Amino acid sequence: MPRYGMFCQDVAIFLSRLARREVFDLVITSPPYNIGKEYEGRVPLQDYLDWQKKIIGEIVPRLRKRGSICWQVGNFVENGVIEPLDIWLHPLFKANGLHLRNRIIWHFGHGLHCQQRFSGRYETVLWYTKSDEYIFNLDDVRIQSKYPGKRHYKGPYSGKLSSNPSGKNPEDVWEFATDIWNIPNVKGNHKEKTSHPCQFPVGLVERLILGLSNKRGLVFDPFAGVGSAGVAAALHSRDFWGCEVVKDYVTKAKNRIDAALKGEAVYRPHDQPLYDHRRSPLSVRPAE
């Protein structure tokens, strides 16, 4: 098997032909949401969950003891009513003996504007481990502390800097409370945009790959799309296998991964500061 492989094949078939032994260090994906996109057929919710159960059940035995699974999902929507997929999927992972470490909220600023409910601007990443001995490289994903000049005001360290000089844990944090990662989604003029309608941003995968795997570890994406997970893996010296049923997406994924291996990847890094929209002239409504 290659170090970097994109397989134009249904993941169920791929896994059925793969030896039932522990090979994956990190499984990271964003599966279809059953909302009728061009790459999926819409089915009753229970049928969708039965399909996901089958895939998860085949992946877990092939995950290494120190490995992790990151399953990024949104909502199934029918007649204006939402079903949060992470709530439905959690029992399937738990039944396979996995441990939920974080329910990360990924916040983004752009999307469709709803008329009968508040506009959705977040999705969730469920991070599971196979055991209590798992890879977690916190120092590789630290971000700048909010107050790096803050000092202890009492106790034995009084007067000394109180924050970690390498930065803080990115947390699973809200902007005003808890639990949000604010990484732009791939819409409009985003530099990573391809023909895929629901493309995974490299920056989101990048942080997870850095934090939850080691160099030369094998990252697997069962629903690889145009290969964003493969790009992130290639950028940081991880091996990668991905499955995708749409031939055009596989071709684009291979091209993007090849570019990353050559140091020519076009992407937005996970630690790039967000653009302050208040600097744009469009943030001021003109006089009519």
C-alpha angles and dihedrals in degrees: 000000000000124000088237116032134167111190120199092214142106108268092231090059092044093052093045088060095044119092112258096244135110109277108134119088094182131011113196126170150139106222124202111283096218092245098126103263118165093264098052142051116231113238136169111290094247091053089052092051092048089054092049090047090056094050094046090048091055095046100050096065088052094052118100120243093253092040133115139212121213114191113185115197143159131194135309105226125199125168090344093306118117129215111196103227094205090063092051095043099047095078089054092058093042090053088058091057097254124148120228108224101172140001098209119199113214110203123197132178104223137062144100118326112235123217103196100036139019113292112261114240105163143060131187136241115206109206115199132176128203095221142002089263103074139147114263116163100186095166090059094061105034116136131207115289116246092231107020090167095057116120136200108263098198144012130047092321096049111152095015124114110271102201129080108263089222092058136256136298108272086226123192085276137172118219089238103017126357143318114035133122107193105210119148116250120231104266138132112341097002107145092234096053117135132162092283109111096211105033122179112233113239091224093063092051092041094063092048093047092049093047101040106035140045130229113287089018116137116250116195128196113187092190099035102167109180093349106260091150089050091052091052091047092050092048091057103038098258122136118240142203123180137179124210131163099204109085095206091055091050091054092049091047092053091050092049093047091048089052090051091051089052092050091251101110117145106214146122111251118233092240097050110122117248118256112255103235090201089074092064121093086225089069090073117071108229122230111262 
